[in-house]
Amino acid sequence: MNLTQTTALKWTFYALAAAALLFLRRLFLGSMTFFGVIPFLPPVILAVMASFELPRSSVIAGIVFGALCDLVLPAPFPCLYTVAFTLAALLISTVVSSLLQQGFARALLSTVLTFLLVDLLQAFALLPRSGLAAILPMLSLFARETALSCLLLLPVYPALRAIRRIFPD
């Protein structure tokens, strides 16, 4: 197989794994809330993929995955996930990759960074409507959502790492 076929096959496996993980999350957790929040899987998947890949591939994944999320998930403004996931993928694949070696710690930091970007964009979009008094409740909600969603790294990281080991650079 040539490089183009290998790359296409790798990203096909990533897409299938992401779809399977999203299906399993929906199957087992549904819309159950824990501490008032629902675990949010898309930023976790993107963060792990971006922590494994080179900048160009990560940014393209951020654009595509963000656009798909924007099509099916409600957001305070259009293209929220496309913008947030693209910025997160760029930061993860350039800055975070130079700070930490590839591993669970880098995936965890990447996940927290992705949630931070998504939540900051949401907060800025909601701030004119809700005012400054809503900042503390928003921060509390964002912290609980991030902490709960980071638990989803336990199944996501090994699944995507297995694909990464099959298709090294």
Disulfide bonds with the S-S distance in Angstrom:
none
